[in-house]
Amino acid sequence: MPRPPRQPGRSRGRLVSWPLYRLLLVVCLIPGLAAFLFVREPALPEQPTRELTFDGTAAANRAAALVSLTGSRAPGGAGTEAAAERVRKSLSSDGYSVDDYTFAAQLPGRGAVALHNVIGFQRGTSPQVIAVIAHRDGIGSGADDNDSSTGVMLELAHELAGSTRERGLVFVSTDAGTTGGQGAIHFDETWPQSDQVVAAVVLDSVAAPDGTALRIAVRPDTPRGTSATVYAATRRAVLRYMGRAALTPGTIDQVTGYAIPYTRTEQGPLIARRMPTVTLSAGGNPDPKGTFEDLSPSQLGAVGTTVINLLGQLDTATEIEGTGAPGIFLGSSTARGRLVQLALVVLLAPFIACVLDAAARCRRRRVPIAPGVIAYAWRSSTWLSVLIALWALSLLPGDLVSSVNAPPEPGDTGLTATGILLTTLIGVGWWSLAVRPQIRVRPPVGGSDRTGGLVAAWLGLSFAGLVLCAVNPFALIIVLPLAHACLWLPRFATAGRWAMLALLAIGLIGPLVIIWELWGGQGLGSSAPRAVVAMAASGYLSPAVSIPLALAGAAATQMLAIVLGRYGGARPPKRLYP
């Protein structure tokens, strides 16, 4: 009996090899499972045989004395300078070797500003040092942010003065903690013993009602992990001395923090510069109208008791891990950062393999891909023109786009409406004058043209993913959903345009998760989308990440044009010779 003729559109016409995709996807899930199964428990310091006490009333009185100072509490302000003098006298009277560091730094919206760090140091029997850091500049009256923390730090210095310790102690009163940690950066880069700091605890806005849980922050501003020993010891100390578990960053917070590094607290730049650091804070956003009445002695006493005993444990620890590869803290365990990165990298492999296979099938069937590649290149030039415009505007006078490499603040990202308008006009102008004439729809557009354009977009997305693998594998979480979703576009074509649009929308879950975390988790609110653009403009978001993300955006827009029926390929280049 003769075989029935092969129906068109069946397996012979498939663009994606689904058996290959399923096989590779199963294999690629193994590293992801290994990352969260083969976790490790960091070595913790022994619990002290004698617990130390802390005078919360004295800390509250020290903080109240700072609140009473007149003058602006902005970085470099008169009130901040008066607080520096108070800190210097307190540390000197307790016998610390005190150094004053005056320096200038570029601050968002203010240009170069004179700043001032005060550092009190007490040597230990070993060259290693433990640091306690609190910034003096504040928000509003400065009662919560950050006189409360400075008062606790000064009382810690007073109670530990003259004690015999294995590791040295340094108490650092920084400036510009509210504008990106410029004082902390200067401390790390200029203090002679900064490379000997094996653990640092940052106190930031610790005033809160009695019993408020402490929050531990470990987000860096570059893909680098803090010390697992310092984090685990801090978490244990908070549970023991505060009476309740600390609020710790969740898995999404940590992964997105490595993908698009953003933090407004001082552990961010310190971890980036290889100083093992955690930040302790309490409550919600600091109240700019806070007064000395908001300084609860019992709350500050609990915070101080936690930190003074944590310092004792870190001082006697046999070994303290340093910073290194990013790790994901899962309760008391730590997922190995390299395995997490490997899991993200290999999850890109099924997409790339299927794309290369689809390109080979197009070549065998004589489906032209070159016009699609040219169209993708033109679309990429539009996205890159927007990036270049942002970088150029940040260098021009007028502060249209902030050039200060600092985390944007909620409601004050440094990206003005005029800057957005000019950038948009440049992008639209380049698209209208240079790109659109090259890729406008010229009927008839056949199925082979759309197939070639789709495969070209896949190739562009593959290239963007490979670049992210090299510079920051965590950033792959932005493009992986789109990469896997867009492979289903040919199958969804029979379901109609709306089904394909829904599929592309699902592929955008990566950037939406980033925006969602910045919006709520990091407190940027509705400023989050603008903040991402501002970070790309100032260089806070590395160009090595923003450029491949722009290339991924160009691939997404080409696929969108195909789905909407607005894809026409690119005109072939003119030959110079007949």
Secondary structure, DSSP 8 states (H G I E B T S, - for coil): -------TTSGGG-SS-HHHHHHHHHHHHHHHHHHHHS-B--------SS-----HHHHHHHHHHHHT--S--STT-HHHHHHHHHHHHHHHHTT-EEEEEEEEEEETTTEEEEEEEEEEEE--SSS-EEEEEEE---STT-IIIIIIHHHHHHHHHHHHTT---SSEEEEEEES-TTTT-HHHHHHHHH-TTGGGEEEEEEE-----STT--EEEE---SSS-B--HHHHHHHHHHHHHHHSS--B---HHHHHHHHHS---SSTHHHHHHTT--EEEEEESSS--TT--GGG--HHHHHHHHHHHHHHHHHHHH-S-----BS--EEETTEEE-HHHHHHHHHHHTHHHHHHHHHHHHHHHHTT---HHHHHHHHHHHHHHHHHHHHHHHHHHSTT-SB----S--BTTB-SB-HHHHHHHHHHHHHHIIIIIHHHH---S---HHHHHHHHHHHHHHHHHHHHHHHHH-GGGHHHHHHHHHHHTTHHHHGGG-HHHHHHHHHHHTHHHHHHHHIIIIITS-GGGHHHHHHHHHHHTSS-HHHHHHHHHHHHHHHHHHHHHTT----------S--
